[in-house]
Structures are given as C-alpha cells and as structure tokens.
Amino acid sequence: MDTNALKKFAQSARNLLLGQVTAKLALVLDPASPARREHPEAIKKLDAAIANTSKTQVIEQVAYTWFNRFTALRFMDVNGYTNPRVVSPADGQTRPEILAEAMAHNLPEGAPASIAALLDGRTPSNDPQAEAYRLLLVHACNVWHGPMPFLFEQIDDYTELLMPEDLLSPSSILAELRRAMTDDACKDVEIIGWLYQFYISEKKDQVFAGLKKNIKITAENIPAATQLFTPHWIVRYRVENSLGRQWLLNRPASKLAAQMDYYIAPEEPETDFLRIDRPEDIRICDPAAGSGHMLTYAFDLLHAIYEEEGYEPTEIPALILTHNLHGVEIDDRAGALAAFALVMKAAAKLGRRRFLRMAEDGSGDILAGGENTKGLVAREKLLTGGRAGDIAKALKAEDVMNMRADDGKGTRQSSTCSFRCIGAPPCAGHAGHSIYRSRTPSRTRSSDRFDMPADIQRRPWRSFCGPP
C-alpha cells in the first residue's frame, strides 16, 4: 500500500472539500437562496447547527462526513459490494456506473423520478448530469443507511445542501479518490484508517502549533490532537499476546500459534489464567479504538479460533460481532469507520453474494446479531452499548468501565442518556448513565471517576461492537 500517495490525497481532499463546502454554505445562506424556499427545514437545522457551534465546525463536519462516505463507497465499489458502482465507472468507462446506468434508463429501485426528468431534458438544467448524479449519490447513501446507519446517516438535511459541487470532472475529488484508492490498495480495509489519519493530520499540526502560542485544545479538537495510527506489527503483537495467548492457555493443543508471528510463548507453564469454555465467552474491549485496527485483527484471530472449534463458517462473523468485540471511541468519525471496517471484515468472510443478499433482505443494521438473527441481520442487537456497569461486568473489568461524570461542580449528570451507540438508538437502560472519556484522564479513586475539564465531560462516548 502506497501510504505516501494516500497521505497526499487525503490532505488535498480535505482542503478541497473545505473550500467547496465553504462556497456552498455562502450560497445556501444567502437571503435570496433558492434553498431557503425549497428546503426550509434543512435551512432551519443548518441555522441551529451554526448557532450551537460555529460556521467553521459545521463546514468541518460536512466535509469529513462526505469524505468518509466517498472513501467507504469506493472501497465497496472495488470489492463488488455495490451494484451498480456508485463512485467508480464500469470497466472502460469514465462516468460513475450508477450515472451511466441511469442515462441508459436503468434507475436504481426507489430512486426519485426527478433523475429521469433531468436526464431526458424534461427538467431544465445547466448541468443535468451533475444534478442527476447528486440525486443518485444521495439515494445510494440513503439505501446503505438501513444496513449501515453508523456511517450512512439518512440524508435529509443540510448535509445534502452542502454536498461538494464538482463530482464528475477529471479534477474532482472522486477522480482523485479513484487514483489514490486503487484496486490493490482496497484489498485491505486498513486503508480506511490510514486515510482518516492522513485526513486529520494537518489539523493535528495546527492544534499543536496553537499550543506553542498558548491556545488551549478545545473539545472539538481533541480527536485530531490524540489520533495515532497503530502500526500493524504492534497491532499483531498486542492481540496475539493477549487474545491469542489466552486461547493457547485454554487449548494447549491448538495450532493457532502457527499463524501468530509476534506471539511470545511463556518460558514456564502457567496455571493462573482466565478459563474459557467456548469462543463466545471471550470479551475484547479496545477503550480507545480509533478506526478499529485492533478490533479488525482481533476479528481475524477470532475467526480462526471459531474455525478451529468446528463452527459453521457462515455463522462465525455474526457470532464474533455479537459476542466478542467491544470498543469505545471519543471521535464519532473514527468510531463509524471502525464499525464499517468490521462490516467489511464480515463481508470478506461471507463472500460477495451472501453479504449482498443479507444487506438486501435485512430490515435493519447489517451488523446486528442476536437470538433471531438472519445471518448478520437483526434489530438493535449488535453495536449497542449497555449500561456502564453491565458492560464492565461482562468484560471482567468493572474497575475500568464503571465511571461517573459530573458537571465540574460535583453535580451528577443524569437527566439524559449520553451513551452514544453506533447502529442502534440508545436503549431504555441507558437513562442516567452518562459516560465520558479523555485520552489522558486523571483517575480519582475515591470518587471512582475520571477528572477532566467540564467541556470534555460533555463529549459523549461512542460504544460499538456488540452487547455484553
């Protein structure tokens, strides 16, 4: 994987997206803007978002939202999980395949009729193909909202209004995306994590430059300041000498060690270790999960464990995602990408046809598992955080997870649930359990909580990868 090319693309893409979203925002906010007449609710939400944060933060949020969607769609295009391809052309073509199909009167199921009206000239437009493609792109994202709501939120607000304008020219962000995310580069879902780290690298430099000028790191800048990509060999070393080690202690005859190049065997026999009766009993939690590199490698190792135990291969991905993997991440963007990476891991194990069939047949989150699961599909089972104590007990780590947060004055925050879950709405059990995190907290044992600035306390945790 050419990480230098990925870094160059991600940094230039961020600047390009910020510039285009900024320009769109100015047009949309103009008092005479057509958007004010045609999309009054979206404008109302946009005004509220700016009032609650700032124009700069709204621009950043919209830019990275589209960056994440574009990179995810490209990865799925290359690996055959979209049909037709959404941001990539068919072989020998130049237009995105979904647009070329629409121009040939093959609209995706459920796509708005206004697309055909634009392409056959019934609706006047200065650039009918560009307008039609924007509608097709929004439709595709909304279709994937059902299977993957953590990454493809329903687009019915200002995110659509502020979509980048140039998506079809040879110098567009999608053209640059295809040049950077080559077929070879997209063989490993790790590329998504690399792109995200490179995307925020310039902002990280800006934040640290500000520190030298005594500019405080604010809550919204903590993700950029604290993200660090973990090299793959370190990921393997840590997972193999934790998960792998525990399994080998419980199954001395296991052949798992043969595929663990970074495993260090104990010099003397060990007798004091966690007893594991079956793979479903294993709980893994990455408390600073980032874009999921630890979890995706743990998925691979767990898959080998289940296979070794004789489980049905088509059932293993759902079992892993239902029982074994947990993670917490302060950054919504990184958490969503971690969940996406696990979806792609599952898809690779299941095969393209089975994965697409599950995506089309399911009525909810494609990663959801549980008692009545259809393959990987069920409702609100996976990617759901439970109450802090419940998760902690399941992980045998109540000391780590059972934390309280206050408003900086010793007052318990308990009016609403702040435990944010990827892929499912907060459950009723969350009420009164506000969970927060800091990368470098100061632990106060007497009150059993993490002390941190009040503005950081109000940042929600994001929990994903399975109920306890």
C-alpha positions as CSV (number, residue, x, y, z in Angstrom):
1,M,0.0,0.0,0.0
2,D,1.5,3.4,-1.1
3,T,0.8,5.4,2.1
4,N,2.6,8.4,0.6
5,A,0.0,8.6,-2.2
6,L,-2.8,8.2,0.4
7,K,-1.4,11.0,2.5
8,K,-1.1,13.3,-0.4
9,F,-4.6,12.6,-1.5
10,A,-6.2,12.8,2.0
11,Q,-4.7,16.1,2.8
12,S,-5.5,17.7,-0.6
13,A,-9.0,16.2,-0.4
14,R,-9.6,17.9,3.0
15,N,-8.6,21.3,1.6
16,L,-10.7,20.7,-1.5
17,L,-13.8,19.7,0.5
18,L,-13.4,22.5,3.0
19,G,-13.2,25.0,0.1
20,Q,-16.2,23.6,-1.8
21,V,-18.4,23.3,1.4
22,T,-17.5,26.8,2.4
23,A,-18.5,28.1,-1.0
24,K,-21.8,26.1,-0.9
25,L,-22.5,27.4,2.6
26,A,-22.2,31.0,1.5
27,L,-24.7,30.3,-1.4
28,V,-27.2,28.5,0.8
29,L,-27.2,31.2,3.5
30,D,-27.8,34.0,1.0
31,P,-31.2,35.6,1.8
32,A,-32.2,35.1,-1.8
33,S,-31.0,31.5,-2.0
34,P,-33.5,29.0,-3.7
35,A,-32.7,26.6,-0.9
36,R,-34.5,28.8,1.6
37,R,-37.7,28.3,-0.4
38,E,-37.2,24.7,-1.4
39,H,-35.7,23.3,1.8
40,P,-36.9,25.4,4.7
41,E,-36.5,22.6,7.3
42,A,-32.9,21.9,6.2
43,I,-32.1,25.6,6.4
44,K,-33.6,25.7,9.9
45,K,-31.4,22.8,11.0
46,L,-28.4,24.5,9.4
47,D,-29.0,27.8,11.2
48,A,-29.4,25.9,14.5
49,A,-26.2,23.9,14.0
50,I,-24.3,27.2,13.3
51,A,-25.8,28.8,16.4
52,N,-24.9,25.8,18.6
53,T,-21.3,25.5,17.3
54,S,-19.9,27.8,14.5
55,K,-19.7,28.0,10.8
56,T,-16.2,26.6,10.9
57,Q,-17.3,23.5,12.8
58,V,-20.3,22.9,10.5
59,I,-18.0,23.1,7.5
60,E,-15.6,20.7,9.1
61,Q,-18.4,18.3,9.9
62,V,-20.0,18.3,6.5
63,A,-16.6,17.9,4.8
64,Y,-15.5,14.9,6.8
65,T,-18.9,13.3,6.5
66,W,-18.7,13.3,2.7
67,F,-15.0,12.2,2.8
68,N,-16.0,9.2,4.9
69,R,-18.9,8.3,2.6
70,F,-16.8,8.7,-0.5
71,T,-14.0,6.5,0.7
72,A,-16.4,3.9,2.0
73,L,-18.3,3.8,-1.3
74,R,-15.1,3.5,-3.3
75,F,-13.9,0.6,-1.1
76,M,-17.2,-1.2,-1.6
77,D,-17.2,-0.4,-5.3
78,V,-13.8,-2.0,-5.8
79,N,-14.7,-5.1,-3.7
80,G,-18.0,-5.7,-5.5
81,Y,-20.4,-4.8,-2.7
82,T,-22.3,-2.1,-4.8
83,N,-24.3,-2.8,-7.9
84,P,-24.1,-0.6,-9.9
85,R,-20.9,1.0,-8.6
86,V,-21.6,4.4,-7.1
87,V,-18.4,6.5,-7.3
88,S,-16.5,4.3,-9.8
89,P,-17.0,3.8,-13.5
90,A,-17.6,0.4,-15.1
91,D,-14.6,-1.0,-16.9
92,G,-13.6,1.1,-19.9
93,Q,-16.0,3.9,-18.9
94,T,-15.4,7.4,-17.4
95,R,-18.7,8.2,-15.7
96,P,-19.7,6.6,-12.4
97,E,-21.5,3.4,-13.3
98,I,-24.7,4.4,-11.4
99,L,-24.9,7.5,-13.6
100,A,-24.2,5.6,-16.8
101,E,-26.9,3.1,-16.0
102,A,-29.4,5.9,-15.2
103,M,-28.6,7.6,-18.6
104,A,-29.5,4.2,-20.2
105,H,-32.9,4.4,-18.4
106,N,-31.9,1.9,-15.7
107,L,-32.6,3.7,-12.5
108,P,-31.9,2.1,-9.1
109,E,-35.0,0.8,-7.4
110,G,-36.7,3.6,-5.4
111,A,-34.7,6.4,-7.0
112,P,-36.6,9.7,-7.4
113,A,-38.3,10.2,-10.8
114,S,-36.7,13.6,-11.0
115,I,-33.5,11.9,-12.1
116,A,-35.0,10.6,-15.3
117,A,-36.6,14.0,-15.9
118,L,-33.2,15.7,-15.6
119,L,-31.5,13.2,-17.9
120,D,-34.1,13.3,-20.7
121,G,-34.5,17.1,-20.7
122,R,-38.0,17.4,-19.2
123,T,-36.5,19.4,-16.3
124,P,-34.3,22.3,-17.5
125,S,-30.8,22.3,-16.0
126,N,-27.5,23.9,-16.8
127,D,-25.8,20.6,-16.0
128,P,-28.3,17.8,-15.9
129,Q,-25.8,15.0,-15.5
130,A,-24.2,16.7,-12.4
131,E,-27.6,17.3,-10.9
132,A,-28.8,13.8,-11.6
133,Y,-25.6,12.3,-10.2
134,R,-26.0,14.2,-7.0
135,L,-29.5,12.8,-6.6
136,L,-28.2,9.3,-7.3
137,L,-25.5,9.7,-4.8
138,V,-27.9,10.8,-2.1
139,H,-30.2,7.9,-2.9
140,A,-27.3,5.4,-2.7
141,C,-26.3,6.7,0.7
142,N,-29.8,6.5,1.9
143,V,-30.1,2.9,0.7
144,W,-27.0,2.0,2.7
145,H,-28.4,3.8,5.7
146,G,-30.5,0.7,6.5
147,P,-27.6,-1.8,6.6
148,M,-25.0,0.7,7.9
149,P,-26.7,3.6,9.8
150,F,-23.5,4.4,11.7
151,L,-21.8,5.6,8.6
152,F,-24.6,6.5,6.2
153,E,-26.9,8.6,8.2
154,Q,-30.2,9.5,6.5
155,I,-29.5,12.5,4.2
156,D,-32.5,14.8,4.5
157,D,-30.9,17.9,5.9
158,Y,-28.2,20.5,5.3
159,T,-25.6,17.7,4.6
160,E,-27.2,17.3,1.2
161,L,-27.4,21.0,0.6
162,L,-23.7,21.4,1.2
163,M,-22.6,18.4,-0.9
164,P,-19.5,19.3,-2.9
165,E,-20.3,20.7,-6.3
166,D,-17.8,19.2,-8.6
167,L,-18.0,15.4,-8.6
168,L,-17.7,14.5,-12.3
169,S,-14.8,16.4,-13.8
170,P,-11.3,14.9,-14.2
171,S,-10.0,17.0,-11.4
172,S,-12.9,16.3,-9.0
173,I,-12.5,14.8,-5.6
174,L,-13.9,11.5,-6.9
175,A,-11.4,11.4,-9.7
176,E,-8.6,11.9,-7.3
177,L,-10.1,9.3,-4.9
178,R,-10.1,6.7,-7.6
179,R,-6.5,7.4,-8.4
180,A,-5.4,7.1,-4.8
181,M,-7.7,4.2,-3.8
182,T,-6.5,1.7,-6.4
183,D,-7.8,-1.8,-6.7
184,D,-4.7,-3.2,-5.0
185,A,-4.9,-0.6,-2.1
186,C,-8.5,-1.6,-1.5
187,K,-7.7,-5.2,-0.8
188,D,-7.2,-4.4,2.9
189,V,-9.8,-2.4,4.8
190,E,-6.9,-0.9,6.8
191,I,-6.8,1.7,4.0
192,I,-9.8,3.4,5.6
193,G,-7.9,4.0,8.8
194,W,-4.8,5.3,7.0
195,L,-7.0,7.8,5.0
196,Y,-8.7,9.1,8.1
197,Q,-5.4,9.6,10.0
198,F,-3.9,11.5,7.0
199,Y,-7.1,13.5,6.6
200,I,-6.8,15.0,10.1
201,S,-3.0,15.2,10.1
202,E,-2.9,18.9,9.0
203,K,-5.5,19.8,11.7
204,K,-3.4,17.9,14.2
205,D,-0.4,20.0,13.2
206,Q,-2.5,23.2,13.5
207,V,-3.7,22.2,17.0
208,F,-0.1,21.6,18.3
209,A,1.1,24.8,16.6
210,G,-1.6,26.6,18.6
211,L,-0.3,25.0,21.8
212,K,3.0,26.8,21.3
213,K,1.0,30.0,21.3
214,N,-0.8,29.1,24.5
215,I,-4.0,28.3,22.6
216,K,-6.0,25.7,24.6
217,I,-7.1,22.5,22.9
218,T,-10.9,22.7,22.8
219,A,-13.2,19.7,23.0
220,E,-13.8,19.5,19.3
221,N,-10.1,19.4,18.6
222,I,-9.2,16.6,20.9
223,P,-9.8,13.8,18.3
224,A,-7.4,15.4,15.9
225,A,-4.8,16.0,18.6
226,T,-4.9,12.5,20.0
227,Q,-5.4,10.2,17.0
228,L,-2.4,8.0,16.3
229,F,-2.3,5.2,13.8
230,T,-1.0,2.0,15.3
231,P,1.4,0.1,13.0
232,H,0.2,-3.3,12.0
233,W,3.1,-5.2,13.7
234,I,2.2,-3.6,17.0
235,V,-1.5,-4.5,16.5
236,R,-0.5,-8.1,15.9
237,Y,1.9,-8.2,18.8
238,R,-0.7,-6.9,21.2
239,V,-3.6,-9.0,20.0
240,E,-1.6,-12.2,19.7
241,N,-0.1,-11.8,23.1
242,S,-3.5,-11.2,24.8
243,L,-6.3,-12.9,22.9
244,G,-4.0,-15.5,21.3
245,R,-2.2,-16.2,24.5
246,Q,-5.4,-16.7,26.4
247,W,-6.7,-19.2,23.8
248,L,-3.5,-21.2,23.8
249,L,-3.5,-21.4,27.6
250,N,-7.0,-22.8,27.4
251,R,-6.3,-25.0,24.3
252,P,-2.7,-26.2,24.6
253,A,-3.3,-28.4,21.5
254,S,-4.4,-25.5,19.4
255,K,-2.5,-24.8,16.2
256,L,-3.2,-21.0,16.4
257,A,0.4,-20.2,17.3
258,A,1.4,-21.2,13.8
259,Q,-0.2,-18.1,12.3
260,M,0.9,-15.7,15.1
261,D,4.3,-14.4,14.1
262,Y,4.5,-12.0,17.0
263,Y,3.4,-14.3,19.7
264,I,5.9,-14.9,22.6
265,A,5.4,-18.2,24.2
266,P,5.7,-18.3,28.1
267,E,9.0,-19.8,29.3
268,E,7.3,-21.7,32.1
269,P,3.9,-23.4,32.3
270,E,1.2,-21.0,33.6
271,T,-1.7,-22.1,35.8
272,D,-3.3,-18.8,36.8
273,F,-5.2,-17.6,33.7
274,L,-8.8,-16.9,32.7
275,R,-10.7,-20.0,31.9
276,I,-12.6,-20.0,28.6
277,D,-15.1,-22.8,27.8
278,R,-16.1,-21.7,24.3
279,P,-15.2,-18.8,21.9
280,E,-18.5,-17.0,22.6
281,D,-17.2,-16.4,26.2
282,I,-14.3,-14.2,25.1
283,R,-14.8,-10.4,25.6
284,I,-12.4,-8.0,23.9
285,C,-12.6,-4.2,24.5
286,D,-10.4,-1.5,22.9
287,P,-11.0,1.5,25.1
288,A,-9.5,3.9,22.6
289,A,-10.5,2.1,19.4
290,G,-9.8,4.8,16.8
291,S,-10.8,3.4,13.4
292,G,-10.6,-0.2,14.6
293,H,-7.2,-1.7,13.7
294,M,-7.0,-3.7,16.9
295,L,-10.6,-4.9,16.5
296,T,-10.3,-5.9,12.9
297,Y,-7.2,-8.0,13.6
298,A,-8.9,-9.5,16.6
299,F,-11.8,-10.4,14.2
300,D,-9.3,-12.4,12.1
301,L,-7.8,-14.2,15.1
302,L,-11.3,-15.0,16.5
303,H,-12.4,-16.3,13.1
304,A,-9.5,-18.8,13.2
305,I,-10.5,-19.8,16.8
306,Y,-14.1,-20.4,15.8
307,E,-13.0,-22.4,12.7
308,E,-10.6,-24.5,14.9
309,E,-13.6,-25.3,17.2
310,G,-15.6,-26.6,14.2
311,Y,-18.2,-23.8,13.9
312,E,-20.1,-23.3,10.6
313,P,-18.2,-20.7,8.6
314,T,-21.3,-18.8,7.6
315,E,-22.3,-18.3,11.2
316,I,-18.9,-17.2,12.5
317,P,-19.0,-13.5,11.6
318,A,-22.3,-12.9,13.4
319,L,-21.1,-14.8,16.4
320,I,-17.9,-12.7,16.6
321,L,-19.7,-9.4,16.2
322,T,-22.5,-10.4,18.6
323,H,-20.4,-11.8,21.5
324,N,-16.7,-10.9,21.3
325,L,-15.9,-7.4,20.2
326,H,-16.4,-4.1,22.1
327,G,-14.8,-0.7,21.7
328,V,-15.1,2.9,22.9
329,E,-14.1,6.0,21.0
330,I,-14.5,9.7,21.6
331,D,-14.4,10.6,17.9
332,D,-17.7,9.9,16.1
333,R,-15.9,9.8,12.8
334,A,-13.3,7.2,13.8
335,G,-15.9,5.1,15.6
336,A,-18.1,4.9,12.5
337,L,-15.1,3.9,10.4
338,A,-14.3,1.1,12.9
339,A,-17.8,-0.3,12.6
340,F,-17.5,0.0,8.8
341,A,-14.2,-1.9,8.9
342,L,-15.8,-4.7,10.8
343,V,-18.7,-4.9,8.3
344,M,-16.1,-5.3,5.5
345,K,-14.3,-8.0,7.5
346,A,-17.6,-9.9,7.8
347,A,-18.4,-9.3,4.2
348,A,-15.0,-10.7,3.1
349,K,-15.5,-13.9,5.1
350,L,-19.1,-14.4,3.9
351,G,-18.5,-13.7,0.3
352,R,-20.0,-11.0,-2.0
353,R,-23.2,-12.8,-2.9
354,R,-24.2,-13.8,0.6
355,F,-23.3,-10.3,2.0
356,L,-25.4,-8.5,-0.6
357,R,-28.3,-10.9,0.0
358,M,-28.2,-10.2,3.7
359,A,-27.9,-6.4,3.0
360,E,-31.0,-6.5,0.7
361,D,-33.0,-8.9,2.9
362,G,-32.4,-7.3,6.3
363,S,-34.6,-4.6,7.8
364,G,-32.0,-3.0,9.9
365,D,-28.3,-2.7,10.8
366,I,-26.4,-5.3,8.8
367,L,-24.0,-6.0,11.7
368,A,-26.8,-6.8,14.2
369,G,-26.7,-10.3,15.5
370,G,-28.7,-12.0,18.2
371,E,-31.1,-14.7,19.0
372,N,-33.2,-14.4,15.9
373,T,-30.5,-13.3,13.5
374,K,-30.8,-13.9,9.8
375,G,-27.1,-14.2,9.0
376,L,-25.8,-10.9,10.2
377,V,-29.1,-9.1,10.2
378,A,-31.3,-8.4,13.2
379,R,-32.6,-5.3,15.0
380,E,-30.7,-3.3,17.7
381,K,-28.7,-6.3,18.9
382,L,-25.1,-5.6,17.8
383,L,-23.3,-2.3,18.1
384,T,-25.4,-1.5,21.1
385,G,-23.9,-0.2,24.4
386,G,-25.4,-1.3,27.6
387,R,-25.2,0.4,31.0
388,A,-21.7,1.1,32.1
389,G,-21.8,-1.5,34.9
390,D,-23.3,-4.2,32.7
391,I,-20.6,-3.8,30.1
392,A,-17.9,-3.7,32.7
393,K,-19.1,-6.9,34.4
394,A,-19.3,-8.7,31.1
395,L,-15.7,-7.6,30.3
396,K,-14.5,-8.6,33.8
397,A,-13.3,-5.0,34.1
398,E,-15.8,-3.1,36.2
399,D,-13.0,-1.0,37.6
400,V,-12.2,0.3,34.1
401,M,-15.7,1.0,32.8
402,N,-17.8,1.9,35.8
403,M,-17.3,5.7,35.8
404,R,-19.4,8.6,36.7
405,A,-19.3,12.1,35.2
406,D,-20.3,15.4,36.7
407,D,-20.6,19.0,35.6
408,G,-17.3,20.1,37.1
409,K,-19.0,21.1,40.3
410,G,-19.6,17.7,41.8
411,T,-23.2,17.6,40.4
412,R,-24.2,14.2,38.9
413,Q,-25.4,14.5,35.3
414,S,-28.4,12.1,35.0
415,S,-31.2,13.8,33.1
416,T,-30.5,12.3,29.7
417,C,-28.5,9.4,28.2
418,S,-25.2,10.4,26.7
419,F,-24.0,6.9,25.9
420,R,-23.9,7.0,22.1
421,C,-24.2,3.8,20.2
422,I,-23.3,3.0,16.6
423,G,-26.0,1.3,14.7
424,A,-28.8,1.5,17.2
425,P,-30.6,4.1,19.3
426,P,-29.8,4.4,23.0
427,C,-31.7,1.7,24.9
428,A,-34.0,2.5,27.9
429,G,-31.4,1.1,30.2
430,H,-29.1,4.0,29.4
431,A,-31.1,6.6,31.3
432,G,-29.0,8.3,33.9
433,H,-25.7,6.7,32.8
434,S,-23.6,9.5,31.3
435,I,-20.3,8.1,30.1
436,Y,-17.4,10.3,29.0
437,R,-13.8,9.9,28.3
438,S,-10.4,11.7,27.8
439,R,-7.3,10.3,26.2
440,T,-5.2,11.2,29.2
441,P,-7.5,11.4,32.2
442,S,-6.5,11.8,35.8
443,R,-8.1,9.0,37.9
444,T,-9.5,9.8,41.3
445,R,-10.0,6.5,43.1
446,S,-12.1,8.0,46.0
447,S,-14.9,9.0,43.7
448,D,-14.3,6.3,41.1
449,R,-14.4,8.6,38.2
450,F,-12.2,10.4,35.7
451,D,-11.5,14.1,36.4
452,M,-11.4,16.2,33.3
453,P,-12.4,19.7,32.1
454,A,-16.1,20.3,32.1
455,D,-16.2,20.9,28.3
456,I,-14.6,17.4,27.8
457,Q,-17.0,15.8,30.2
458,R,-19.9,16.7,27.9
459,R,-18.4,14.8,24.9
460,P,-20.3,11.5,24.5
461,W,-18.6,8.2,24.4
462,R,-19.3,6.2,21.4
463,S,-19.6,2.5,22.0
464,F,-19.7,-0.2,19.4
465,C,-19.1,-3.8,18.5
466,G,-21.7,-5.8,20.4
467,P,-23.7,-6.0,23.6
468,P,-22.2,-7.7,26.7
